[in-house]
Amino acid sequence: MPEAATVALDDLLASVTPGGRDPGPRPHVIVNFVASLDGRATFHGRSGPLGDDGDRAMFHGLREQADAVLVGTNTLRVERYGRILSQPARRERRAASGRVEEPLACVVTRTGRLPTDIPLFAEPEQRIVVFAAAEVDLRGVGAQVELVRLEPGELTLTTVVAHLRSDHDVRLLLCEGGPTLFSSLLHEGIVDELFLTLVPKLTGGGASPTITTGPELPDLAEVMTLWLLERAGSLYLRGALREWSR
């Protein structure tokens, strides 16, 4: 919308990358979520049941474009994260374009507690950077993990994304949640775009969170629609946050 057309998703998502433009002192930050019609981001505790193959195509397509993927520790634990790009074809396309084969995984923890039993931490080819304000036990981890220790007062998401830009040349950072992490990014003013899949499903209530959880912002954050797609009853929104979009 507004023009009716059929689009190839991977071609459309290629426009998400900053390209030759320098994103500045921090990466261009995009956030991806799925939500039910009654506003829930999970069903029975997980986001997976809400989506379909179209939502999964969006999910993996955005991962292919990103330089790094930021995920909250609880989301990692509940969704049992594995390798960021599990499909060889996506890794091959990145390598053919001169990029590293897959995105860096990024985790932030104040407590030092990580779900190191999930498949992500067992994957020897997966690069992970952990920003922590406490000791982290990485015994038995098979992935390539870099630990960045910061004082509690220094450990902000603003500091994290600046490190990702300066130390790892991250130009496009994808955040996959959860809702508390998204809210924290909003409060620190470092979200540029939101990708939201709205599925034609109802949870019927319950205690599942919405896509943001935490204190309200001082003012509403306005989102400008860049495009809106429809497939099998699901709506796919790409929106730019007006206050921070560049």
MORAPE-V99271 format. One line per field, one symbol per residue. ss: DSSP state (h for helix, s for strand, l for the rest). psi: psi as a letter, one per 30 degrees, with the letter a starting at -180 (. if undefined). burial: # if it has 16 or more other C-alpha atoms within 10 Angstrom, else .. A space follows every 50 residues. Layout:
BEGIN
ss = ???
psi = ???
burial = ???
END
This chain:
BEGIN
ss = llllllllhhhhhhhhlllllllllllsssssssslllllllsllslhhh llhhhhhhhhhhhhhllsssllhhhhhhhllllllllhhhhhhhhhllll lllsssssslllllllllhhhhllllsssssslllllllllllssssssl llllllhhhhhhhhhhhhlllsssslllhhhhhhhhhlllllssssssll llllllllllllllllllllllsssssssssllsssssssslllll
psi = kfkklklkeeeefffekfbfkjfafllkklkklkklfggkflkhflfefe lafeeeeeeeeeeeflflkkkleeeeeefhkakejfjeeeeeeeefggll ellkkkkkkeffkkiffleeffjffkkkkkkkglkkjgkfkfljkkkjkl keffilfeeeeeeeeefghjejkkkgaaeeeeeeeeefhhkelkjkjjki lkfgbagklafkkakllelkjkkkkelklkkhfkkjkjkkkeefk.
burial = ...............##.....#..###########..#####...#..# #..##..################.##......###....##..#...... ##########.#.###.######..########..#....###.#...## ....###..######....##################..##########. #.#....#####..........#....##....########.....
END
